[in-house]
Structure formats: C-alpha cells, structure tokens
Amino acid sequence: MKKNIYIASISFIVGGVLSFLVSRVSMQHKIESTSVYGETYEGAVSNIQLNPLKEEGSDKPILPMKQIEIQYRDTGNTESITETRYIYQIVDTAAIIADYVLKRSYDVIAFDDMDKGKLRLFPVIQYNKLEEINYEFTPVYRQTSIYKEKVWQPFISGSYSTLDIIGLGGGVFYHNIGFEYQYQIDYENIRKGHSFGLKYKF
C-alpha cells in the first residue's frame, strides 16, 4: 500500500513538472491593434493672422425683398384674381448697421474619423469680416497590444470516490478540448487501474 502511494505521489510530481515545462513552450502570441483618440488640443487664429486672398463683388446681389398680394378683376370676369409679387424692401439703415455689428459664432466639424482624428472649428464673424477661428483637434493613435495565449494548457488532477478509490493524474487542454489520465487505487478491494477522460471548456 505504501508502495502504491509512493508511486502515485511520484507520478503526481513528475506530471506537475512536465505540465509547467510544456506550458512555457506552447504559447502563441496574439496581436490586437485598435485606434484610440488622444489628448485634445485647443487654439485660436486671430484676424491678424488671416491673409485675405481676394474680395469680389456681385453682379446680381441678393437684396431684401418682401411678398405682397395684389387683387384685381379681369374684364368679363366676375371673380377677383389674387396675384403674388415680390418687391424690394426700402433700405433700413438701422437694420443694416445692426446686422453689421452683430457677432456670429459657428461650430464646424471639418472631419471626424479614426484615421485622421477629429477637427472642430469655431469661426467668429463680425463687421462683415472673419474675426477669429478657434479650434479643437483630437489626434488618433494606433494602439497595439500583444497577448501570450497558451495553445497547450497542461493540468494536474486528483480525485477521491466514496468507493475508497483515489486517483492522481493530469492531462492537457488543446484550446478548449482536454484529455485526462488518472492512476487509480481501490483500497477496498486492493486493486489498481487507469482512468482516461475527455473534457471541454465552455
């Protein structure tokens, strides 16, 4: 009986050492690459830094107009006819000055993708000129991660049954499928045997 325990213990230790060695040499590298946004940079461009390219007038300017309805009666027609016309409005100097002084701020997304990053522009227009452009730029970086993944994953195992059967052994997993061997001793009937098993990881 002592001899059986001694043999089982030696097998258990040897199996553990072999499992450790196999696991060290049976790894594969898994590489994952993802795009992540970096830190956002903010800044501004004043009108002093703006170099005008050209100024152009218009041959057909868009002037303020208003809509009016005119009713009249055709000869021989008893019903009135309503016609819609558009006429130019009287120049309102105060309104023009108010619009000239008014400051307008805009929010423009120039681009936003995982290759170039994200650029937002905040132009400000006043006095018929572009006064400044504030901006936010968020660059994109490629992040590469390398993982070590075990292809073969050895394991050691032990078991005890209420039928007075003790088992010592081990096995190996290949990805999700495992194979197991155990050396079993039946102390009730003084017998020895071998057990083989198949396992699957979910």
Disulfide bonds with the S-S distance in Angstrom:
none
